[in-house]
Amino acid sequence: MSIIDQCFDNNENFAFDLLKQPAVAFNDIYPLQLARKINCKSFLASKCVQKYLDHQWFGCINYKRTAINFRVFLCSLFFPLFPIFCIFLPYTQKL
């Protein structure tokens, strides 16, 4: 766990590549498969593995950005009020 965390601190992409490469010494088993097989919770809970799994799960979505949350809030607030605002538009009163 400490080795993968040190690699992660120095270079995230290199640490992710280490997780993706099969271990030749263990019959080409991937590190995550090996850790799951031997129930190594400390390795699976390391920040490198967690960030790698977040990236695998969420893909390119950056769910921690606050700007997206603010936009969702504004849309959820103003879209239901949109028909009410349309009443006050000048061209709707001429019809």
N, C-alpha and C positions, 0 to 999 in steps of 0.2 A: 504494500500500500504506500509506503513512504517513497519508494522509487517512482511509482507512477505519479504521485503528487509533486515530486521534485521536477519531473519531466513536464508536468502540466504547468507548474509555475514558470518554467523557462520558456516553453513553447507548447501552446495548446494543440496545434495541428500535429506536432510530432507525437504527443501523448495519445491523441486520438488514433493516429496511424498504428501505434503500438497495440492499442486495443483491437484494431481491425486485423492484425496479422496473426496467423496461426502459430502456435508454439511448436516448433519442430521436436523439442525434447519430450513433449507430451503427446505424441502421435497426431500432430496437426490439429489440436484442439485450441479453439480461441480462448483468450484469457477470461472473457466473461462466462463462457461455458464452463471452464474449469473452476472458476470461483463459485458459480452456482452449484456445480456438482459436489464440491467439498464444503459448501455452505459457509463460505468466508464472508461474513457480513461486514467486516471492517473494510475489505477491498471493495465490495459492492456499494458501501456507503461513502467511499472517498469522493472528494469534490470532482475529480476528473471523470470518474465513472458516472456520477450523477449528471454532470453537464453533458456528457456524451449521450446518455440515455434521454435527457431532455431534448437534445438536438434530434435524436432519432424519432422521438415521439411527436414533437411539435414541428419538425422540419425547419423551414425558413421563417416561421412565425416567431417574432420576438414578442412574446406575451408579457414581458416585463416593462414594455414601454408605456409610460403614463400618457403620452399624447393620444394613443389609440383609445385608452380608457376615457379620456376627456372627450374625444370625438363621439364615442358611443353614447356618452352621457348627453352631449348636446343633441345628437340625433334623436335619442329617445325622449328628450324634452320638447324639441321643436316640431318634429313630424306629426305628432298627434294634434298640435295646435295649428297646423298649416291650414286646414279648412276654415278655421276661425279668422285667420289673417287674410284669407281670400275674400272675405266679405268686405273688407275695408279697401280693397284695390279699386282704383277709379274706373277701370274699364269694365268691371263687373256691374257697376251701378248704372251704366249707360244702356245695358241690355234691357 
